[in-house]
Every structure is written in C-alpha cells, then in structure tokens.
Amino acid sequence: MTTELPRDVKPYKRTPSFTEATIPAGLLGDHATKAGTWGLIRVEEGLLRYIVSDPRRPRRVSILSAGGDAGIVEPTIIHCVEPVGSVRFHVEFFREE
C-alpha cells in the first residue's frame, strides 16, 4: 500500500467539492486513473469509504475523514468511494513530470 505521493509528481487539476448527493456515478463504481496520474482524495467534512479492489493489490477499505490522511490513488489501480452519511470531499490530481 502506498502511503505518500512520489516526490516527482506535480499537481495539475482539482475536482469541485462533492457531497453524498452530488458524487458522480463514475466515482461510486470501480474506476482507475491513467498511467502516470496519481490522486489525493481529501475529505472536507464527514466520512468517506475508500475501497481499493484492484487484483494487483491486497483489497483495502479505508475510512477517510476531515483532518485525517488523504486517500492516495495510484495510477491504473482500480478503486471506488462510498459516502458514510453526510460528506463533502474533492480529489486533487498529480502527474509525473
């Protein structure tokens, strides 16, 4: 399990803030970033379940919270999110230079 971003990645995009009512369907189902693209899931309020289900990694379920560690999304690794009650979060994207 990766616990931090590589040092050589640079930010390039941020999503708007999503709530339990506005999370795009694509984030709720299994999906992955492109090769070379990393993500940080940052919870602003509430709780968010982050599930890594890719067969190349051990299955991992984390509960992300405001003020806690961000969820790190590795390139090409299948994952999804689920709200745990009321939540607000956004995703920051990074890529290798």
Biopython code that builds the backbone (N, CA, C, O; Angstrom):
import numpy as np
from Bio.PDB.StructureBuilder import StructureBuilder

atoms = [
    (1, "MET", "N", (0.844, -1.182, 0.000)),
    (1, "MET", "CA", (0.000, 0.000, 0.000)),
    (1, "MET", "C", (0.887, 1.243, 0.000)),
    (1, "MET", "O", (1.829, 1.341, 0.787)),
    (2, "THR", "N", (0.588, 2.168, -0.867)),
    (2, "THR", "CA", (1.334, 3.414, -0.944)),
    (2, "THR", "C", (0.791, 4.400, 0.079)),
    (2, "THR", "O", (-0.421, 4.594, 0.180)),
    (3, "THR", "N", (1.683, 5.019, 0.834)),
    (3, "THR", "CA", (1.248, 5.948, 1.872)),
    (3, "THR", "C", (1.591, 7.401, 1.557)),
    (3, "THR", "O", (1.225, 8.300, 2.314)),
    (4, "GLU", "N", (2.286, 7.639, 0.454)),
    (4, "GLU", "CA", (2.570, 9.019, 0.060)),
    (4, "GLU", "C", (2.796, 9.093, -1.440)),
    (4, "GLU", "O", (3.095, 8.095, -2.096)),
    (5, "LEU", "N", (2.646, 10.299, -1.961)),
    (5, "LEU", "CA", (2.896, 10.518, -3.384)),
    (5, "LEU", "C", (4.391, 10.485, -3.659)),
    (5, "LEU", "O", (5.188, 10.823, -2.785)),
    (6, "PRO", "N", (4.781, 10.081, -4.866)),
    (6, "PRO", "CA", (6.201, 10.186, -5.229)),
    (6, "PRO", "C", (6.620, 11.661, -5.238)),
    (6, "PRO", "O", (5.789, 12.542, -5.462)),
    (7, "ARG", "N", (7.875, 11.920, -5.001)),
    (7, "ARG", "CA", (8.377, 13.294, -4.944)),
    (7, "ARG", "C", (8.350, 14.008, -6.297)),
    (7, "ARG", "O", (8.323, 15.238, -6.343)),
    (8, "ASP", "N", (8.357, 13.258, -7.389)),
    (8, "ASP", "CA", (8.482, 13.884, -8.712)),
    (8, "ASP", "C", (7.143, 14.161, -9.391)),
    (8, "ASP", "O", (7.123, 14.409, -10.597)),
    (9, "VAL", "N", (6.019, 14.129, -8.662)),
    (9, "VAL", "CA", (4.734, 14.435, -9.281)),
    (9, "VAL", "C", (4.343, 15.874, -8.980)),
    (9, "VAL", "O", (4.699, 16.433, -7.943)),
    (10, "LYS", "N", (3.605, 16.454, -9.911)),
    (10, "LYS", "CA", (3.172, 17.847, -9.790)),
    (10, "LYS", "C", (1.648, 17.915, -9.921)),
    (10, "LYS", "O", (1.062, 17.172, -10.709)),
    (11, "PRO", "N", (0.999, 18.809, -9.149)),
    (11, "PRO", "CA", (-0.454, 18.940, -9.253)),
    (11, "PRO", "C", (-0.845, 19.544, -10.596)),
    (11, "PRO", "O", (-0.130, 20.387, -11.136)),
    (12, "TYR", "N", (-1.994, 19.106, -11.136)),
    (12, "TYR", "CA", (-2.458, 19.705, -12.387)),
    (12, "TYR", "C", (-3.961, 19.927, -12.447)),
    (12, "TYR", "O", (-4.432, 20.637, -13.334)),
    (13, "LYS", "N", (-4.733, 19.341, -11.528)),
    (13, "LYS", "CA", (-6.178, 19.506, -11.598)),
    (13, "LYS", "C", (-6.796, 19.190, -10.238)),
    (13, "LYS", "O", (-6.257, 18.407, -9.456)),
    (14, "ARG", "N", (-7.955, 19.826, -9.977)),
    (14, "ARG", "CA", (-8.714, 19.554, -8.752)),
    (14, "ARG", "C", (-10.186, 19.516, -9.135)),
    (14, "ARG", "O", (-10.657, 20.346, -9.912)),
    (15, "THR", "N", (-10.900, 18.555, -8.587)),
    (15, "THR", "CA", (-12.340, 18.492, -8.845)),
    (15, "THR", "C", (-13.042, 19.537, -7.987)),
    (15, "THR", "O", (-12.463, 20.064, -7.038)),
    (16, "PRO", "N", (-14.290, 19.831, -8.328)),
    (16, "PRO", "CA", (-15.090, 20.607, -7.373)),
    (16, "PRO", "C", (-15.329, 19.746, -6.131)),
    (16, "PRO", "O", (-15.022, 18.554, -6.127)),
    (17, "SER", "N", (-15.869, 20.348, -5.098)),
    (17, "SER", "CA", (-16.245, 19.580, -3.913)),
    (17, "SER", "C", (-17.539, 18.831, -4.208)),
    (17, "SER", "O", (-18.472, 19.387, -4.788)),
    (18, "PHE", "N", (-17.587, 17.569, -3.804)),
    (18, "PHE", "CA", (-18.757, 16.722, -3.976)),
    (18, "PHE", "C", (-19.350, 16.430, -2.612)),
    (18, "PHE", "O", (-18.640, 16.417, -1.606)),
    (19, "THR", "N", (-20.669, 16.194, -2.578)),
    (19, "THR", "CA", (-21.348, 15.745, -1.363)),
    (19, "THR", "C", (-21.925, 14.362, -1.644)),
    (19, "THR", "O", (-21.820, 13.844, -2.756)),
    (20, "GLU", "N", (-22.536, 13.773, -0.616)),
    (20, "GLU", "CA", (-23.155, 12.462, -0.806)),
    (20, "GLU", "C", (-24.227, 12.511, -1.895)),
    (20, "GLU", "O", (-24.522, 11.485, -2.508)),
    (21, "ALA", "N", (-24.811, 13.679, -2.145)),
    (21, "ALA", "CA", (-25.854, 13.819, -3.161)),
    (21, "ALA", "C", (-25.307, 14.146, -4.550)),
    (21, "ALA", "O", (-26.008, 13.980, -5.547)),
    (22, "THR", "N", (-24.047, 14.614, -4.618)),
    (22, "THR", "CA", (-23.510, 15.062, -5.912)),
    (22, "THR", "C", (-22.319, 14.252, -6.408)),
    (22, "THR", "O", (-21.708, 14.611, -7.414)),
    (23, "ILE", "N", (-21.983, 13.175, -5.723)),
    (23, "ILE", "CA", (-20.852, 12.347, -6.172)),
    (23, "ILE", "C", (-21.178, 11.794, -7.558)),
    (23, "ILE", "O", (-22.226, 11.174, -7.739)),
    (24, "PRO", "N", (-20.297, 12.010, -8.540)),
    (24, "PRO", "CA", (-20.538, 11.430, -9.864)),
    (24, "PRO", "C", (-20.600, 9.905, -9.781)),
    (24, "PRO", "O", (-19.850, 9.282, -9.030)),
    (25, "ALA", "N", (-21.497, 9.321, -10.555)),
    (25, "ALA", "CA", (-21.657, 7.864, -10.557)),
    (25, "ALA", "C", (-20.345, 7.154, -10.848)),
    (25, "ALA", "O", (-20.095, 6.075, -10.311)),
    (26, "GLY", "N", (-19.513, 7.737, -11.684)),
    (26, "GLY", "CA", (-18.235, 7.120, -12.030)),
    (26, "GLY", "C", (-17.319, 6.922, -10.838)),
    (26, "GLY", "O", (-16.511, 5.992, -10.838)),
    (27, "LEU", "N", (-17.420, 7.771, -9.820)),
    (27, "LEU", "CA", (-16.578, 7.614, -8.634)),
    (27, "LEU", "C", (-17.107, 6.539, -7.699)),
    (27, "LEU", "O", (-16.353, 5.954, -6.923)),
    (28, "LEU", "N", (-18.414, 6.282, -7.778)),
    (28, "LEU", "CA", (-19.022, 5.271, -6.911)),
    (28, "LEU", "C", (-18.762, 3.852, -7.406)),
    (28, "LEU", "O", (-18.796, 2.905, -6.620)),
    (29, "GLY", "N", (-18.506, 3.701, -8.687)),
    (29, "GLY", "CA", (-18.195, 2.394, -9.260)),
    (29, "GLY", "C", (-16.696, 2.225, -9.428)),
    (29, "GLY", "O", (-15.935, 3.182, -9.288)),
    (30, "ASP", "N", (-16.278, 1.012, -9.727)),
    (30, "ASP", "CA", (-14.850, 0.750, -9.938)),
    (30, "ASP", "C", (-14.329, 1.591, -11.092)),
    (30, "ASP", "O", (-14.935, 1.644, -12.162)),
    (31, "HIS", "N", (-13.197, 2.247, -10.863)),
    (31, "HIS", "CA", (-12.553, 3.065, -11.888)),
    (31, "HIS", "C", (-11.085, 3.200, -11.532)),
    (31, "HIS", "O", (-10.661, 2.793, -10.450)),
    (32, "ALA", "N", (-10.307, 3.773, -12.446)),
    (32, "ALA", "CA", (-8.867, 3.945, -12.226)),
    (32, "ALA", "C", (-8.400, 5.203, -12.936)),
    (32, "ALA", "O", (-9.028, 5.664, -13.890)),
    (33, "THR", "N", (-7.292, 5.751, -12.460)),
    (33, "THR", "CA", (-6.653, 6.862, -13.159)),
    (33, "THR", "C", (-5.775, 6.302, -14.275)),
    (33, "THR", "O", (-5.491, 5.105, -14.325)),
    (34, "LYS", "N", (-5.357, 7.186, -15.160)),
    (34, "LYS", "CA", (-4.474, 6.782, -16.262)),
    (34, "LYS", "C", (-3.061, 6.520, -15.746)),
    (34, "LYS", "O", (-2.709, 6.918, -14.636)),
    (35, "ALA", "N", (-2.269, 5.854, -16.558)),
    (35, "ALA", "CA", (-0.860, 5.636, -16.223)),
    (35, "ALA", "C", (-0.200, 6.996, -15.982)),
    (35, "ALA", "O", (-0.390, 7.928, -16.763)),
    (36, "GLY", "N", (0.563, 7.105, -14.918)),
    (36, "GLY", "CA", (1.266, 8.340, -14.597)),
    (36, "GLY", "C", (0.442, 9.358, -13.823)),
    (36, "GLY", "O", (0.967, 10.401, -13.433)),
    (37, "THR", "N", (-0.842, 9.079, -13.589)),
    (37, "THR", "CA", (-1.713, 10.020, -12.869)),
    (37, "THR", "C", (-2.030, 9.490, -11.475)),
    (37, "THR", "O", (-2.537, 8.380, -11.316)),
    (38, "TRP", "N", (-1.724, 10.297, -10.480)),
    (38, "TRP", "CA", (-1.992, 9.996, -9.084)),
    (38, "TRP", "C", (-3.138, 10.874, -8.602)),
    (38, "TRP", "O", (-3.408, 11.920, -9.193)),
    (39, "GLY", "N", (-3.810, 10.463, -7.543)),
    (39, "GLY", "CA", (-4.867, 11.273, -6.954)),
    (39, "GLY", "C", (-4.764, 11.314, -5.453)),
    (39, "GLY", "O", (-4.257, 10.388, -4.820)),
    (40, "LEU", "N", (-5.256, 12.408, -4.888)),
    (40, "LEU", "CA", (-5.396, 12.536, -3.444)),
    (40, "LEU", "C", (-6.856, 12.837, -3.165)),
    (40, "LEU", "O", (-7.390, 13.838, -3.643)),
    (41, "ILE", "N", (-7.498, 11.983, -2.403)),
    (41, "ILE", "CA", (-8.883, 12.198, -2.013)),
    (41, "ILE", "C", (-8.855, 12.918, -0.669)),
    (41, "ILE", "O", (-8.355, 12.386, 0.322)),
    (42, "ARG", "N", (-9.395, 14.129, -0.650)),
    (42, "ARG", "CA", (-9.371, 14.939, 0.566)),
    (42, "ARG", "C", (-10.798, 15.172, 1.069)),
    (42, "ARG", "O", (-11.616, 15.800, 0.397)),
    (43, "VAL", "N", (-11.068, 14.660, 2.245)),
    (43, "VAL", "CA", (-12.384, 14.827, 2.857)),
    (43, "VAL", "C", (-12.406, 16.162, 3.597)),
    (43, "VAL", "O", (-11.530, 16.448, 4.413)),
    (44, "GLU", "N", (-13.414, 16.968, 3.301)),
    (44, "GLU", "CA", (-13.575, 18.281, 3.927)),
    (44, "GLU", "C", (-14.501, 18.210, 5.144)),
    (44, "GLU", "O", (-14.284, 18.898, 6.141)),
    (45, "GLU", "N", (-15.527, 17.377, 5.050)),
    (45, "GLU", "CA", (-16.474, 17.163, 6.156)),
    (45, "GLU", "C", (-16.998, 15.738, 6.085)),
    (45, "GLU", "O", (-17.194, 15.197, 4.997)),
    (46, "GLY", "N", (-17.224, 15.131, 7.244)),
    (46, "GLY", "CA", (-17.823, 13.804, 7.286)),
    (46, "GLY", "C", (-16.842, 12.681, 7.037)),
    (46, "GLY", "O", (-15.642, 12.820, 7.271)),
    (47, "LEU", "N", (-17.375, 11.547, 6.550)),
    (47, "LEU", "CA", (-16.587, 10.338, 6.340)),
    (47, "LEU", "C", (-16.826, 9.793, 4.936)),
    (47, "LEU", "O", (-17.925, 9.896, 4.392)),
    (48, "LEU", "N", (-15.780, 9.216, 4.364)),
    (48, "LEU", "CA", (-15.846, 8.630, 3.029)),
    (48, "LEU", "C", (-15.110, 7.292, 3.045)),
    (48, "LEU", "O", (-13.962, 7.218, 3.481)),
    (49, "ARG", "N", (-15.762, 6.250, 2.576)),
    (49, "ARG", "CA", (-15.132, 4.935, 2.461)),
    (49, "ARG", "C", (-14.374, 4.892, 1.136)),
    (49, "ARG", "O", (-14.938, 5.187, 0.081)),
    (50, "TYR", "N", (-13.091, 4.523, 1.196)),
    (50, "TYR", "CA", (-12.222, 4.412, 0.019)),
    (50, "TYR", "C", (-11.839, 2.945, -0.109)),
    (50, "TYR", "O", (-11.220, 2.375, 0.789)),
    (51, "ILE", "N", (-12.211, 2.339, -1.234)),
    (51, "ILE", "CA", (-12.010, 0.902, -1.429)),
    (51, "ILE", "C", (-11.075, 0.668, -2.603)),
    (51, "ILE", "O", (-11.354, 1.108, -3.718)),
    (52, "VAL", "N", (-9.972, -0.018, -2.360)),
    (52, "VAL", "CA", (-9.060, -0.430, -3.419)),
    (52, "VAL", "C", (-9.372, -1.896, -3.703)),
    (52, "VAL", "O", (-9.183, -2.759, -2.846)),
    (53, "SER", "N", (-9.852, -2.165, -4.912)),
    (53, "SER", "CA", (-10.291, -3.522, -5.264)),
    (53, "SER", "C", (-9.489, -4.132, -6.407)),
    (53, "SER", "O", (-9.844, -5.195, -6.917)),
    (54, "ASP", "N", (-8.422, -3.473, -6.807)),
    (54, "ASP", "CA", (-7.609, -3.946, -7.923)),
    (54, "ASP", "C", (-6.971, -5.300, -7.588)),
    (54, "ASP", "O", (-6.443, -5.475, -6.490)),
    (55, "PRO", "N", (-7.013, -6.255, -8.518)),
    (55, "PRO", "CA", (-6.423, -7.566, -8.239)),
    (55, "PRO", "C", (-4.899, -7.532, -8.069)),
    (55, "PRO", "O", (-4.312, -8.506, -7.598)),
    (56, "ARG", "N", (-4.258, -6.426, -8.445)),
    (56, "ARG", "CA", (-2.799, -6.311, -8.291)),
    (56, "ARG", "C", (-2.397, -5.837, -6.900)),
    (56, "ARG", "O", (-1.208, -5.733, -6.599)),
    (57, "ARG", "N", (-3.367, -5.554, -6.063)),
    (57, "ARG", "CA", (-3.119, -5.083, -4.696)),
    (57, "ARG", "C", (-3.999, -5.868, -3.734)),
    (57, "ARG", "O", (-5.046, -6.378, -4.134)),
    (58, "PRO", "N", (-3.589, -5.974, -2.466)),
    (58, "PRO", "CA", (-4.493, -6.554, -1.474)),
    (58, "PRO", "C", (-5.722, -5.648, -1.351)),
    (58, "PRO", "O", (-5.600, -4.424, -1.379)),
    (59, "ARG", "N", (-6.892, -6.248, -1.215)),
    (59, "ARG", "CA", (-8.106, -5.437, -1.045)),
    (59, "ARG", "C", (-7.944, -4.588, 0.212)),
    (59, "ARG", "O", (-7.494, -5.074, 1.250)),
    (60, "ARG", "N", (-8.315, -3.319, 0.103)),
    (60, "ARG", "CA", (-8.163, -2.404, 1.231)),
    (60, "ARG", "C", (-9.390, -1.516, 1.316)),
    (60, "ARG", "O", (-9.833, -0.956, 0.313)),
    (61, "VAL", "N", (-9.931, -1.391, 2.507)),
    (61, "VAL", "CA", (-11.041, -0.489, 2.766)),
    (61, "VAL", "C", (-10.590, 0.478, 3.852)),
    (61, "VAL", "O", (-10.219, 0.063, 4.950)),
    (62, "SER", "N", (-10.624, 1.769, 3.540)),
    (62, "SER", "CA", (-10.221, 2.810, 4.489)),
    (62, "SER", "C", (-11.382, 3.764, 4.690)),
    (62, "SER", "O", (-12.160, 4.013, 3.769)),
    (63, "ILE", "N", (-11.496, 4.292, 5.885)),
    (63, "ILE", "CA", (-12.466, 5.349, 6.154)),
    (63, "ILE", "C", (-11.667, 6.646, 6.246)),
    (63, "ILE", "O", (-10.842, 6.828, 7.141)),
    (64, "LEU", "N", (-11.936, 7.540, 5.296)),
    (64, "LEU", "CA", (-11.257, 8.836, 5.258)),
    (64, "LEU", "C", (-12.120, 9.854, 5.988)),
    (64, "LEU", "O", (-13.347, 9.813, 5.902)),
    (65, "SER", "N", (-11.469, 10.775, 6.713)),
    (65, "SER", "CA", (-12.203, 11.784, 7.466)),
    (65, "SER", "C", (-11.545, 13.144, 7.318)),
    (65, "SER", "O", (-10.371, 13.249, 6.963)),
    (66, "ALA", "N", (-12.313, 14.175, 7.595)),
    (66, "ALA", "CA", (-11.781, 15.533, 7.567)),
    (66, "ALA", "C", (-10.666, 15.648, 8.599)),
    (66, "ALA", "O", (-10.823, 15.201, 9.735)),
    (67, "GLY", "N", (-9.556, 16.237, 8.215)),
    (67, "GLY", "CA", (-8.422, 16.374, 9.119)),
    (67, "GLY", "C", (-7.555, 15.137, 9.197)),
    (67, "GLY", "O", (-6.487, 15.173, 9.807)),
    (68, "GLY", "N", (-7.990, 14.033, 8.588)),
    (68, "GLY", "CA", (-7.208, 12.799, 8.579)),
    (68, "GLY", "C", (-6.349, 12.723, 7.327)),
    (68, "GLY", "O", (-6.278, 13.673, 6.547)),
    (69, "ASP", "N", (-5.707, 11.595, 7.147)),
    (69, "ASP", "CA", (-4.880, 11.391, 5.963)),
    (69, "ASP", "C", (-5.744, 11.371, 4.707)),
    (69, "ASP", "O", (-6.892, 10.927, 4.733)),
    (70, "ALA", "N", (-5.180, 11.854, 3.618)),
    (70, "ALA", "CA", (-5.854, 11.794, 2.321)),
    (70, "ALA", "C", (-5.779, 10.366, 1.795)),
    (70, "ALA", "O", (-4.868, 9.614, 2.142)),
    (71, "GLY", "N", (-6.735, 10.002, 0.963)),
    (71, "GLY", "CA", (-6.680, 8.723, 0.272)),
    (71, "GLY", "C", (-5.771, 8.868, -0.938)),
    (71, "GLY", "O", (-5.971, 9.763, -1.759)),
    (72, "ILE", "N", (-4.781, 8.004, -1.056)),
    (72, "ILE", "CA", (-3.832, 8.075, -2.174)),
    (72, "ILE", "C", (-4.265, 7.101, -3.250)),
    (72, "ILE", "O", (-4.429, 5.906, -3.005)),
    (73, "VAL", "N", (-4.446, 7.636, -4.447)),
    (73, "VAL", "CA", (-4.873, 6.845, -5.597)),
    (73, "VAL", "C", (-3.660, 6.626, -6.493)),
    (73, "VAL", "O", (-3.095, 7.578, -7.032)),
    (74, "GLU", "N", (-3.269, 5.374, -6.646)),
    (74, "GLU", "CA", (-2.138, 5.035, -7.506)),
    (74, "GLU", "C", (-2.583, 4.959, -8.965)),
    (74, "GLU", "O", (-3.734, 4.625, -9.245)),
    (75, "PRO", "N", (-1.683, 5.264, -9.890)),
    (75, "PRO", "CA", (-2.031, 5.160, -11.312)),
    (75, "PRO", "C", (-2.509, 3.756, -11.671)),
    (75, "PRO", "O", (-1.915, 2.764, -11.247)),
    (76, "THR", "N", (-3.557, 3.678, -12.433)),
    (76, "THR", "CA", (-4.149, 2.462, -13.015)),
    (76, "THR", "C", (-4.737, 1.475, -12.003)),
    (76, "THR", "O", (-5.195, 0.403, -12.400)),
    (77, "ILE", "N", (-4.737, 1.803, -10.723)),
    (77, "ILE", "CA", (-5.229, 0.878, -9.698)),
    (77, "ILE", "C", (-6.738, 1.095, -9.501)),
    (77, "ILE", "O", (-7.184, 2.213, -9.244)),
    (78, "ILE", "N", (-7.507, 0.021, -9.624)),
    (78, "ILE", "CA", (-8.970, 0.086, -9.541)),
    (78, "ILE", "C", (-9.407, 0.382, -8.106)),
    (78, "ILE", "O", (-8.924, -0.220, -7.147)),
    (79, "HIS", "N", (-10.332, 1.322, -7.996)),
    (79, "HIS", "CA", (-10.827, 1.748, -6.692)),
    (79, "HIS", "C", (-12.215, 2.373, -6.840)),
    (79, "HIS", "O", (-12.688, 2.584, -7.957)),
    (80, "CYS", "N", (-12.861, 2.665, -5.717)),
    (80, "CYS", "CA", (-14.130, 3.398, -5.703)),
    (80, "CYS", "C", (-14.274, 4.064, -4.343)),
    (80, "CYS", "O", (-13.496, 3.809, -3.424)),
    (81, "VAL", "N", (-15.283, 4.921, -4.230)),
    (81, "VAL", "CA", (-15.588, 5.551, -2.951)),
    (81, "VAL", "C", (-17.064, 5.369, -2.643)),
    (81, "VAL", "O", (-17.883, 5.174, -3.541)),
    (82, "GLU", "N", (-17.393, 5.438, -1.343)),
    (82, "GLU", "CA", (-18.785, 5.368, -0.881)),
    (82, "GLU", "C", (-18.937, 6.365, 0.259)),
    (82, "GLU", "O", (-18.113, 6.385, 1.173)),
    (83, "PRO", "N", (-19.972, 7.188, 0.218)),
    (83, "PRO", "CA", (-20.192, 8.089, 1.353)),
    (83, "PRO", "C", (-20.617, 7.293, 2.579)),
    (83, "PRO", "O", (-21.295, 6.271, 2.471)),
    (84, "VAL", "N", (-20.211, 7.778, 3.737)),
    (84, "VAL", "CA", (-20.652, 7.211, 5.010)),
    (84, "VAL", "C", (-21.466, 8.320, 5.677)),
    (84, "VAL", "O", (-20.951, 9.075, 6.502)),
    (85, "GLY", "N", (-22.729, 8.403, 5.309)),
    (85, "GLY", "CA", (-23.557, 9.507, 5.779)),
    (85, "GLY", "C", (-23.248, 10.775, 5.003)),
    (85, "GLY", "O", (-22.905, 10.734, 3.821)),
    (86, "SER", "N", (-23.375, 11.879, 5.678)),
    (86, "SER", "CA", (-23.132, 13.185, 5.062)),
    (86, "SER", "C", (-21.623, 13.398, 4.885)),
    (86, "SER", "O", (-20.845, 13.174, 5.812)),
    (87, "VAL", "N", (-21.222, 13.830, 3.690)),
    (87, "VAL", "CA", (-19.799, 14.004, 3.404)),
    (87, "VAL", "C", (-19.593, 15.113, 2.373)),
    (87, "VAL", "O", (-20.472, 15.381, 1.554)),
    (88, "ARG", "N", (-18.439, 15.746, 2.422)),
    (88, "ARG", "CA", (-18.002, 16.670, 1.367)),
    (88, "ARG", "C", (-16.514, 16.406, 1.143)),
    (88, "ARG", "O", (-15.734, 16.369, 2.095)),
    (89, "PHE", "N", (-16.124, 16.222, -0.125)),
    (89, "PHE", "CA", (-14.731, 15.906, -0.448)),
    (89, "PHE", "C", (-14.394, 16.384, -1.852)),
    (89, "PHE", "O", (-15.276, 16.739, -2.633)),
    (90, "HIS", "N", (-13.117, 16.385, -2.152)),
    (90, "HIS", "CA", (-12.651, 16.667, -3.508)),
    (90, "HIS", "C", (-11.438, 15.789, -3.798)),
    (90, "HIS", "O", (-10.874, 15.163, -2.900)),
    (91, "VAL", "N", (-11.051, 15.757, -5.066)),
    (91, "VAL", "CA", (-9.896, 14.963, -5.490)),
    (91, "VAL", "C", (-8.912, 15.888, -6.187)),
    (91, "VAL", "O", (-9.290, 16.669, -7.061)),
    (92, "GLU", "N", (-7.654, 15.794, -5.798)),
    (92, "GLU", "CA", (-6.573, 16.525, -6.458)),
    (92, "GLU", "C", (-5.792, 15.523, -7.299)),
    (92, "GLU", "O", (-5.501, 14.414, -6.850)),
    (93, "PHE", "N", (-5.457, 15.924, -8.524)),
    (93, "PHE", "CA", (-4.725, 15.041, -9.427)),
    (93, "PHE", "C", (-3.304, 15.534, -9.636)),
    (93, "PHE", "O", (-3.048, 16.735, -9.723)),
    (94, "PHE", "N", (-2.391, 14.582, -9.714)),
    (94, "PHE", "CA", (-0.969, 14.852, -9.898)),
    (94, "PHE", "C", (-0.466, 13.977, -11.033)),
    (94, "PHE", "O", (-1.015, 12.905, -11.285)),
    (95, "ARG", "N", (0.575, 14.429, -11.717)),
    (95, "ARG", "CA", (1.170, 13.587, -12.755)),
    (95, "ARG", "C", (2.686, 13.704, -12.717)),
    (95, "ARG", "O", (3.263, 14.679, -12.236)),
    (96, "GLU", "N", (3.285, 12.671, -13.244)),
    (96, "GLU", "CA", (4.738, 12.628, -13.302)),
    (96, "GLU", "C", (5.230, 13.614, -14.345)),
    (96, "GLU", "O", (4.635, 13.759, -15.413)),
    (97, "GLU", "N", (6.305, 14.278, -14.027)),
    (97, "GLU", "CA", (6.892, 15.274, -14.945)),
    (97, "GLU", "C", (7.874, 14.605, -15.876)),
    (97, "GLU", "O", (8.474, 15.269, -16.721)),
]
sb = StructureBuilder()
sb.init_structure("model")
sb.init_model(0)
sb.init_chain("A")
sb.init_seg("    ")
for serial, (resi, resn, name, xyz) in enumerate(atoms, 1):
    if name == "N":
        sb.init_residue(resn, " ", resi, " ")
    sb.init_atom(name, np.array(xyz, "f"), 0.0, 1.0, " ", f" {name:<3s}", serial, name[0])
structure = sb.get_structure()
